[in-house]
Structure formats: C-alpha cells, structure tokens
Amino acid sequence: MLNRAALIVRPRQPFLDWAAALEQDGVNPDPDGEQTVYLIPEPDDNEEAERILQEVYPHVFENELDSWWTDESAWPQERSFAVFMAWFAVEIHTVIHDLVDDVLEDDLDE
C-alpha cells in the first residue's frame, strides 16, 4: 500500500459551460469519463484532507484548465478555492495498492 491518497476531480457544470463556450468543434469534456488522478499526501482525517486540498487545488485547477485549453487568456480570472469547488466534484481515496512490481517512475523527471 502506498503512503499517498488519490485525488480525483470531475468537472461540474461551470467547467462544462466554460469548455462548451470555447471554439473547439463541438468536443466537450465527459464528467463520467476517465479523469486525471493526482497523488497527494495521505491525510489522517477529514480536517487534514481539507488542508491538503487547500494547498494543492491551485495546481490541480490550472492543470485541469490546461489539459482542456492551453491558451491561458481564455481561463477564468477568478480561480479561488470556492470557484474550484464549484467547478469540480472532488474525491479523495486513501487506500492505494500498487500491484505493479516495477519501480514507480515519474516521467516528468526525465
């Protein structure tokens, strides 16, 4: 078991509306489709999970925007925690089992 938790964010209606307003040939995000999973520190309780989420949300918010539309001028100017929570449904899972025998690698470090 890994000493991490998984953070999954699913787009809510404000994100879907923003994405639909962009000029992109009618392609829209699927809130029920595959989502990015972020590994975060494993919280001891709900209070610590909230604190960790408060720390990581700016990176997650920008990553989600960038994964959909790379032109930052089209991103919402207001990216507070309240806006993040309005734009994304958040799941935190604390039981992570690594079933792969290979070394865990981060391809961003290459």
HUHU-V956136 format. One record per run of one state. SS is the DSSP state (alpha for helix, beta for strand, coil for the rest). FROM is the first residue (numbers start at 0). LEN is the number of residues. If there is no record, write none. Layout:
# HUHU-V956136
SS|FROM|LEN  SS|FROM|LEN
This chain:
# HUHU-V956136
coil|0|3  beta|3|8  coil|11|1  alpha|12|9  coil|21|15  beta|36|5  coil|41|4  alpha|45|23  coil|68|3  alpha|71|3  coil|74|6  alpha|80|7  beta|87|6  coil|93|13  alpha|106|3  coil|109|1
